[in-house]
Amino acid sequence: MSVTVDGDKTELVPGARGTRLTRGMPRGPRPGSVPPLIGTACALVGLLDLAAGVFPAFRHSWAQTAAAGVLPGVTGPFTAGGPLAAALPLAAGALMLFLAHGLKRRKHRAWQAAVVLLPVEAAGQFAYRHSAVGVLASLAVLALLLAHRREFSALPDPRGRRTALAGFALTGSASIGVGTAVVGGHPRETLGDPSLADRLAHTLHGLLGFEGPVDHTGAAASAVGGSLALLGLLTAVVTLHLALRPERPAARLPKDDEHRLRDLLARHGGRDSLGHFALRRDRGVVFSPSGKAAVSYRVVSGVMLAGGDPIGDVEAWPGAIERFMAEADAHSWTPAVMGCSRTGGEVWTRESGLDALELGDEAVVDVADFSLSGRPMRNVRQMVNRIERGGYTTRVRRAHDIPDEELAAIRRAAEDWRGTPTERGFSMALGRIGDPADGESVIATAHKTDPSSPHGDLKAIIHFVPWGTDGMSLELMRRDRSADPGMNELLIVAALQASPGLKVERVSLNFAMFRAALARGERIGAGPVLRLWRGLLIFLSRWFQIESLYKFNAKFRPRWEPRFVVFRNVRDLPRVGFAALRAEGFITLPRPRPLPARPHRPCAHIRPYPQESAPGAVRPA
């Protein structure tokens, strides 16, 4: 069925979430598939340019086509073998490769740069290399860019000044690699037999505009010198562009958004044990139009990564998810969710069209059912008794009940005992301890008897964040390396035993990744594929706490709640996995000390707008 709106024929297309309007649905490839194809075409043009600039034989055989007769009288640098014929393809090819990734992600600025570069590249193909094939390839890609210009509307990514350093490292490394290949690409015109170190030294000198230790004869000398100088200039221009362009800071949680999230958690925070982690201050947030729900996220490696279920009223989740997907689409980020519950996964997949995969299980202990008695708890019971006989005591308190001086000492100890240079955690960690705004958090501490100290020598810390009004979720476990083994078991048992006095009925412990596969793979009758998968997980446990966390959690006889990763398609999983490992702190990239960041706001066209809200609901700003 079709209707006419403002003179345009519009098709009414029924969908899972109702009928939507689509104007002028053209025949041909899906719009979402066009940018990757054009980006791939630009990358191929760039690779051909690099090959023509590095290898003279390739340049002569491929570039000199029938169009070579158009300029029969041109000589010197304007011939196919002249210095500009070698230098310009290198610069153009490097820039095309640099822009190809942005074009695949539908970035508007990459489209603008490519539209300016391709005519210049085509003119260079015609004037310097006499290549009809090169001219036609460049103009064909340009025509595609112009025909599908509406597909390239994505906004820039958040960035800081350190992006210039990363760009310099990437562009400089590429220039050194390509330049070294250029220096060694003229063996017949090279005097002597220079070593790799000599060629590398010549490349570094040439990028800076100086003569190096390698000598070339004939036209090769000017071609190599011009190519290296142009690559050095390209590296400098790209670095200056990244350093001087306006800063777009990464997502941060502003104070007013934090207050709105806390209000939502106070009214609806009992559903998801990961809800309080939405208050991490290195996350951004998008709210539903009514302000009754929100999704917190962080952008890592081009992936818009949400953590846990949406916050707030379940009925308002679809509005928050829609805003999240609109923000991801506006920036051409890859949307993904880490650690959502079964209910959250069902809502995410239904409302966004994404897919879900079970990632592991969360261990949840019901306080009323916990006891140290019985044979299944024998090992934990013996460990706790042994540690207590060794002179250790425990204290379990709300953060607001701990004196400021002692709380400061706990924070210092947690920082000193951290085993990695960076704070780990994203989906199941808060990243801070003892903050005044988190006064309802629970801190369990273990102390070694010390006559000189009123409370003993601090040896271990466990931090829990609130989970609604009757639960708490494990956030951090740290201990002194000199403490006896079993500190974590001691403190978890102490926290569970103290929970009734704190009016806590349920405690969420660690997340066990691929727990079901480990459990089924060790049973009698497990098939060869399952046993192989379990063996691989045990092998990976050497670097990631997969099996150890499962066995640790299983000691406390918890019930297992499945957690899921939500993603768009299978080919996005490696990228989502890499982004998740970076967000959780398992993979760290070298970076300079970051500058103070300003808050990142969602795009103007998808910001919440005032609507009628239920009594007591947060009205959008």
Buried (B, 14 or more C-beta within 10 A) or exposed (E): EEEEEEEEEBEEEEEEEEEEEEEEEEEEEEEEEBBBBBBEBBBBBBBBBBBBBBBBEBBBEBBBBEBBEEBEEBEEBBBBBBBBBBBBBBBBBBBBBBBBBBBBBBBBBBBBBBBEBBEBBBEBBBBBBBBBBBBBBBBBBBEBBEEBEEBBEBBBBBBBBBBBBBBBEBBBEBBBEBBBBBBBBBEEBBEEEBEEEBBBBBBBBBBEEEEBEBBBEEBBBBBBBBBBBBBBBBBBEBBEEBBEBEEBBBBBBBEEBBEBBBBBBEBBBBBBBBBBBBBBBBBBBBBBBBBBBBBBBBBBBBBBBBBBBBBBBBEBBBBBBBBBBBBBBBBBBBBBBBBBBBEBBEBBBEBBEBBBEBBBBBBBBBBEEBEBEEEEBEEBBEBBEBBEEEEBBBBBBBBEEBEEEBBEBBBEBBEEBEEEEEBBBBBBBBBBBBBEEBEBBBBBBBBBEEEEEEEBBBBBBBBBBBBBEBBBBBBBBBBBEEBBEBBBBBBBBBBBBBBEEBEBBBBBBBBBBBBBBBBBBEEEEBEEEBBEBBEBBBEBBEEBBBBEBBEBBBBBBBEBBBBBBBBBEEEBBEBBBBBBBBBBBBEEEEEEEEEEBEBBEBBEEBBBEEBEBEEEBBEBE
